[in-house]
Amino acid sequence: MASKDGKAIQVIVQVHKDKEGWDGLGKVVDTMTEIGEENADGLGFHVTGPAGYGAPRGPARTA
């Protein structure tokens, strides 16, 4: 979804827990953050919602 002024976008991604459950979300969120930051072209990048809040703290979320 793009903002009306075209200066922001929102992307909604479903994240499914695997057999590791909530403990496995850290790897997924770290990977999403790495990909997002590498391709953000100057935009901010944040993982929020259940995955962002429920994933164990890792390097990508404590920077």
N, C-alpha and C positions, 0 to 999 in steps of 0.2 A: 504494500500500500504506500503510495507516495503522498506527501503532504500537499496541501493546496498551493503552497508557494514553491514547491519542487526542491526544497532544501533538505528534506529528510525522507527516509523510507523506513517502513517497518516490514519485516519478514517474519512470518509465523511458521515455525518448524515443529513438527511432532517428534518427540524423543521417546523411544520405548526402552524401558529397562530390560536388560537381558538377565541371565541367571544370577548375575552378581547383584541385582537389585539396585538400591540406591547407592551402594558402594561403587558400582561400576560407572555411575554417571560422571564421576570426576574425569575419567579418560575421554568420555564423549564430549563433555563441555570444554576440556582443554583443546581437543582437536577442532571443535567448532570455533573456538576463540582464535586459535592459531590461523585457521583458514580465513576467518573474517577479518582479522587485523592485517593479514598479508594482502588482502584484496579490497580494503576499505577505501583506498584512494583518498586518504585524508579525512574520511568520516569516522565518527566514533562508533565503536562496536561493543554491544553488551548482550550477554545471555541472561535473561530474566525468567520469571515464572518458576514452576516447580523444579525444572532441571537446574536453573541457575541458583536457586535458593537451596535446593536439596543436595546438590553435589558437594562432596567433601572439598574443603579448601585446598586449592592447588596453586601452582605458580601463576597461572593465567588469571586467577580471580583475586590474588593478593597483591598484584603489581600496582 
